[in-house]
């Protein structure tokens, strides 16, 4: 029997390091846990949807959010 090539079941991962407001992260962790997930899973979902939509998967609607989005480096 010849060798069988086994393809990996998952793609290689890379590390993403970001800085966020401490209180914001803590609040997000509580919400993520209540949803039965964690922040890394939510970030991965966001990135997948960003690629799928070829843009933001949501439209910021709060004035502060829009202002922060406009300030973000592109």
C-alpha positions as CSV (number, residue, x, y, z in Angstrom):
1,X,0.0,0.0,0.0
2,X,1.4,3.4,-1.0
3,X,1.7,6.2,1.4
4,X,-1.4,8.3,1.9
5,X,-1.0,12.0,2.1
6,X,-2.9,13.3,5.1
7,X,-4.1,16.9,4.8
8,X,-4.2,18.9,8.0
9,X,-7.7,19.4,9.4
10,X,-7.1,23.0,10.3
11,X,-5.2,25.9,8.8
12,X,-2.1,27.2,10.5
13,X,-2.8,29.9,13.1
14,X,-1.1,33.2,13.6
15,X,-1.0,35.4,16.6
16,X,-2.9,38.8,16.6
17,X,-1.9,41.2,19.4
18,X,-4.0,44.3,20.0
19,X,-4.3,46.8,22.8
20,X,-7.8,47.6,24.1
21,X,-9.2,49.5,27.0
22,X,-9.0,47.4,30.2
23,X,-12.6,48.0,31.2
24,X,-13.9,47.4,27.7
25,X,-12.1,44.0,27.6
26,X,-13.5,42.9,30.9
27,X,-17.0,43.9,29.9
28,X,-16.6,42.0,26.6
29,X,-15.3,38.9,28.4
30,X,-18.4,38.8,30.6
31,X,-20.7,39.1,27.6
32,X,-18.7,36.5,25.6
33,X,-18.9,34.1,28.5
34,X,-22.6,34.6,28.8
35,X,-22.8,33.7,25.1
36,X,-20.8,30.5,25.7
37,X,-17.7,31.7,23.9
38,X,-14.6,33.8,24.4
39,X,-13.0,36.8,23.0
40,X,-10.6,35.0,20.6
41,X,-13.6,33.1,19.1
42,X,-15.5,36.4,18.7
43,X,-12.5,38.1,17.1
44,X,-12.2,35.2,14.7
45,X,-15.9,35.4,13.8
46,X,-15.6,39.2,13.3
47,X,-12.6,38.7,11.0
48,X,-14.3,36.0,9.0
49,X,-17.4,38.1,8.5
50,X,-15.2,41.1,7.6
51,X,-13.6,39.1,4.8
52,X,-17.0,37.6,3.8
53,X,-18.6,41.0,3.5
54,X,-15.5,42.7,2.1
55,X,-16.0,45.4,4.7
56,X,-17.4,46.1,8.1
57,X,-20.0,43.4,9.1
58,X,-22.0,46.1,10.8
59,X,-22.5,49.8,10.6
60,X,-21.5,51.8,13.7
61,X,-24.6,53.8,14.8
62,X,-23.6,55.5,18.0
63,X,-21.9,58.9,17.5
64,X,-19.0,57.9,19.7
65,X,-18.5,54.7,17.7
66,X,-18.6,56.5,14.4
67,X,-16.1,59.0,15.7
68,X,-13.7,56.3,17.0
69,X,-14.1,54.4,13.7
70,X,-13.2,57.6,11.7
71,X,-10.1,58.1,13.9
72,X,-8.9,54.5,13.4
73,X,-5.8,54.1,11.2
74,X,-6.5,52.6,7.8
